């Protein structure tokens, strides 16, 4: 339970007493938690029921709306939902009625990318529209010509899939069967899509019902007073904390590996200006928008830029529009950071969102070193995998998004990075399908899912490790893989002397013993007897590795995170591989020798584009490499 104390409210004109404020705050947390559990436990697709790629929230009815509670939603979702709800309100105007359920997935109406369907229902009380209940969920299909919900190779909105501007699924409580059927007729996996849609609708209706119960209990005036105060409270806390950052103008660059059509190493340029309690983030000078689907919608750009700043705040500060009064974002239209219609945005929540966040983190490293983190691994070798399940008499189409090879997180001042952080846009909020469930549900066999030794950047605090994930199709004949990741050419950065992660690799083990390597955005087919391997990167390190406690290095060696070779090379710690004992004298001498050398002087490393070499070093004679292979239309399943 979060308790908002009197010390946070001194000198402030109070419209709601601290006790009532805390009780309402936690009651709304419980409402959104129940919305999330409803969604998770009733969804059909593993992307929702197992991986939790969804977010729920309650907003007031202002335009734009103010977030009252986002609970544990994914930052890339909940920091963008207000934009979509504002577009819904603008689109329908006075034609928003009690009992409406409204859906939208088009990025030009405020969503993040076509895969994220937003559903919202207005909450009326005593005839007045007071609040919204909203849920964003990643759909298993989007009606694209390509059998994936992240069709990065699509070059415009029409190739991406079935675009939904704000549309009433229920009108004043009446289900519109024509709208439902129109939606389902444009989707693969009809039963699963229907089940997921109904679970999402059930989630927002649960939120609506519970908020009405709170209104019955406390009345309209109390909840309106809370709505005003929770925004002002976040405003005050955010202002006070940003004021501790160093005033100034800071610049940085980050890069996108490829766009799915062969364009590589696109640049995100960031200029951050801090003055008092205000931060302005500008992306002027970023590369023109890409041909493929790695462009940011405006909603994605705003929330990918603000998320690192919000992550620097005390964890008990509610993330809402009060915080965003102190964080403004600008980006020229027609760039990779702010796409212009009809540009494609299918991968926006990862690429370029992760690079946008990277650029902001690099600026924060200059302005607030104690708050900054090293680079996170991007989404790495995860993919949409699709095909026909032939394990029974009737072949059944299937699709699954595999997060099992997720990347490691970046280190910070006092803590090592975490494993399985997935990407900056999720910050560890996603899960993966357990291997047992994966093999039972889909015609796939997992051969390895294990920590990758030495995959992370060394530092006083080290990055979180990456994973090796090896999968073979079995009982299907073949599967089609649609990876949509990033960060292999441009690996996670280290800060303040910390080293970068290695960037990882993605390849197929062919029947003839060779391997075919792929860019992190790609398409490839895997037949039975073959397998594919995702080696996700670890995160970047923070601080000089020579300052890491030797006992912590020894623990990492014992746990299989760091090799004895890396312990000696990167940390200057000499460990006997047989006994796992530290040679103290040799360690002291080696560290002294290394300390007298040039060391790492750059604030951020790597400080140049296309620095990833791990995948190149991994290739053997006879191996091949394919950049952004394009899926043929016959990759779709047919019955």
C-alpha positions, 0 to 999 in steps of 0.5 A: 500500500502506498501512503502519501504523507503530510510532509509531501503536502506542506504549504499546499492548499488541500482539497482532499485530506491525506488519509482519504487521498491515500485510500482512494489512490490505493483503491484505484490501484486495486481497480486497475490490478483487477482489470489486469487480472481479468485481461490476463486470466481470460485472454486466449493468446499467449502474448496476452495470457502468458507474456502480459503484453498489455496495460490497463489504466483509469483516466479522467474525462479531461481532454487530453485525459489525466491518468489517475492510475496506471498500476504496473502497465508497460511504459510504452503503453500507458504513457501513450494511452492518453493520446489515443483517448484524446483522439477518441474524444475528438473523433466522437465529440458529443457522441460519446454515450454511457455503454460505448466501447470504442476501439482504435489501432491506427497510429495516426489516431494516437496509438503506438503501432498497429499491433497494439489495440486500444479499447476504452469505455467512458464511465458515466455517473449521474448522467455525467461523463467523468472517467475512462477505463482503457486497456491496450493489448498486443494482438496476435494478428493485424490482418497484414499480408504477412503472417505477423502482427509486427510486419516491419517490411510493410512500407505504408499503412495499407501493407501493415494491416487492417487500420482501425480509426476510432470505432464503436464496438458497442454503442450505448451498451449494444454490441455492433455485430457488423463491426465485430464481424468486419474485424474478425473477417480481417484476422487470422486465428479468428477464435483466438482473436475473438477470445482476446477481444472479449477479454479486453472488453471485459477488462475495461468493463470491470474497471468501469464497474469498480469505479462506479462502486467507488463513486457510490462509496465516496461521491463525485466530489471526492473522486474529482478532488482526488483527480485534481490532487493526484495530478498536482501531487505528481507535478510537485514531486516531479518538479522538485526532483528535476530541479536537482538535475544539472541545468544545461543543454546536452546532446547525444546520438543513438542508432537503428540497425535496419528498417526491414528494407535494407536501409541501415544504421539510421540516426536518432539525434537528441538535444536535451535542455534542462532549466530549473524544473523543466526538461525539453527533449528535441529530436531535430536532425534525426534521419528522415523517416524510413521506408520500412516500419521502424518509424515512431508515431507521435504517441510513441515518440513522446512516451519513449522520450519521457520514460527515461526521465520518469524512471529517474523519479522516486518510484512512489511518484505516480506517472501521470500528466502532472509529471509531463508538465515538466517534460516536453518533446518535439520532433520534426515531421517526416523523420524516424522520430515522428512519422508522416502519413502514410509512413509505416510504424509496425515496429515503432514500440521497439524500433525506433522507440528503444533508440529514442530512449537510448538517446535520452538516457545518454543525455541524462548520463551527463545531467544526472549521473547518479540517476542514469543507467547503461544501455539496455539490450533491445528486443534482440532475436525474438520473433513472431513464429507462424505455421501449421500445427500438424500434430493431429489429424486436422492441420491447425494454423498457429502463431506465437510471439517468442520473448524467451530470448529476451535481452539483459538490462543496463547497470546503474550506479549501485545495481547490476542490470537485470536479465530478461529486461526485454527492451527499454520500452518494457523495462522488464514488464513482460514475461515469456511463455514457459518452455513446458507450456510452449512445447505443449501448445505449439509444434516447437521443441526448445533445446536451450534457454540459458544464460549467455556467459560474457554477453553483458558489459563489464563495469563496477556494476555489470549489465544483465546477461543475455540468453541463448534460445534454440528452437526446432519445429517438430510436428509442423513441417516448417515454420515462418519466423518474422524477427523484429529486433534491433541492437546487433549492429549497435550494441547496448552502451556502457557509461562512465568507464563501463563496457558495452554489451556484445549485441548478440546474434540470430542464425539458423542451423541448416541441414548441411551443417552451415549456419545462416545469420540474419539481421535482427529484422528479417524473415526466414523459414525453418524446416524440420531437421533445422533449428534457429538460435537467438543469442540475445545481448546483455546490457551495458556496464556502469563504471570502471570494471577495475573497481568491482569488488573481486568477490562479486566477480568471483560470484559471477564466475561461479554462477556462470555469468562471467568466464575466468577469461573475462574476469581477468581481461575485463575486471583484472581479477585472477581466478583459479578455474578449478577451485574458483579461488581468487589469487589476491596477489596476482589480482592486485598486480594485474589491476595496478598494471591495467589502471596505468593503461589508457582505459576507457575515457569516453562517457559513453561507449561505443560512441560511434555507429555500427560498433557491433562485432560479435555476430561477425566474429561468430561466423565460420567458413561456409556461413552466410548472412542475410540483411533484411530478407523480405517475406514472400506472400506464400509464407502465409499458411493455407488450409 
